[in-house]
Amino acid sequence: MTEAFAEIFTEKNLSLVIKAFQLVLLGLFIIFSLLTIRQVDIMNKALVTSIRLEVRIIGYLQLFLVLGVFVIILLR
Amino acid sequence: MVVLEYDQMETASTSTYAFESQTSDEKVVFILRAHPVTNLPWVLVAILLVLVPPILAATNLLEGFSNNGIRLSAQNLEGFVLIWYLVVFAFILQSFLHWYFNIYILTDRRIVDIDFFQLLYKRVSSAQLTNIEDITASTGGVFQVLFHYGDVHIQTAGTNVNFEFLKVPNPGEVKRQIDQQIHKLKL
């Protein structure tokens, strides 16, 4: 039983489990980034400032960074 | 619309601002946010967080995990480092947004307090200048005295919400400006 468990729990499998964990984390991060974009929209609506466009771009930048890291980890 | 921004009050830079519940004939006197120096704690935390992966790598702390039987592949480690920096980025963005958009507004008719907390919660409170009963400006502590910022407590009549302009630059001048607007309304 212990040997069978050890066979399943090889270094390669552990690496896959960690990769899956990282992808789940990034999935949650994508949701968070979408919420941040919505948050920025609400803030920009509440107060119109001279940097509203820049703040919006940074909100989207976060989403694209998260998506980029998600793809990098997925494809490796 | 010309707005006095109190974090650069001496230079009185002109910017274009408007807020959600503003009426067409309502004139903004100033827009305030917490003094920039109040950002120092989160900026220091962010710098420390940025330095964590290089410090871990330089001190070989991760080797300790491998010796205890947990062996992370290089790809897994790189993944964690990338995720770490995304978290730091999000922390910096959230901290900046909360500082920049939590504001206090004085118009020629009322005071407005716009608060954002957590991710999607917003609270807008306002009070007519005619309902203001008492204004107290207070400064205390080394940092507040050094950087000239403090709190302004505004008491309103009856059961209306009281206002607190917290950690704002030059609280004495803020109090003076509010008093002046109230005086103008009474004339």
Contacts between the chains, C-beta under 8 A, distances in Angstrom:
chain1	res1	chain2	res2	distance
A	11	B	71	5.9
A	11	B	73	7.4
A	14	B	71	7.5
A	15	B	73	4.7
A	15	B	75	7.1
A	15	B	76	5.8
A	18	B	72	7.0
A	18	B	73	7.9
A	18	B	76	4.6
A	18	B	79	7.5
A	19	B	75	7.6
A	19	B	76	6.8
A	19	B	79	7.0
A	22	B	76	7.5
A	22	B	79	4.7
A	22	B	80	7.1
A	22	B	83	6.3
A	25	B	83	6.0
A	26	B	83	6.8
A	26	B	86	8.0
A	29	B	83	7.5
A	29	B	86	6.2
A	29	B	90	7.7
A	32	B	90	6.9
A	32	B	119	7.9
A	33	B	90	7.8
A	35	B	119	5.5
A	35	B	120	6.5
A	36	B	90	7.3
A	36	B	93	6.9
A	36	B	94	7.6
A	36	B	119	7.4
A	38	B	120	6.7
A	39	B	97	7.1
A	39	B	116	7.6
A	39	B	119	5.7
A	39	B	120	5.7
A	40	B	97	7.0
A	42	B	116	7.8
A	42	B	120	6.9
A	42	B	122	6.1
A	43	B	97	6.4
A	43	B	101	4.3
A	43	B	116	6.3
A	45	B	20	6.1
A	46	B	19	6.5
A	46	B	20	4.8
A	46	B	101	6.9
A	46	B	114	5.6
A	46	B	116	7.8
A	46	B	122	6.3
A	46	B	124	7.1
A	47	B	17	6.9
A	47	B	18	7.7
A	47	B	19	5.1
A	47	B	20	7.3
A	47	B	31	7.8
A	47	B	101	6.0
A	47	B	103	6.1
A	47	B	114	6.4
A	48	B	16	7.5
A	48	B	17	6.4
A	48	B	18	4.3
A	48	B	19	7.1
A	49	B	15	7.4
A	49	B	16	7.9
A	49	B	17	6.1
A	49	B	100	7.7
A	50	B	15	5.4
A	50	B	16	5.9
A	50	B	17	7.9
A	51	B	100	7.9
A	55	B	97	7.2
A	55	B	100	7.7
A	58	B	93	6.2
A	59	B	93	7.6
A	62	B	86	7.8
A	62	B	89	6.2
A	62	B	90	6.4
A	62	B	93	6.2
A	65	B	86	6.2
A	65	B	89	6.7
A	66	B	86	5.8
A	69	B	79	7.9
A	69	B	82	4.7
A	69	B	83	6.8
A	69	B	86	6.1
A	72	B	82	7.1
A	73	B	79	4.9
A	73	B	82	7.4
A	76	B	75	5.3
A	76	B	79	7.9
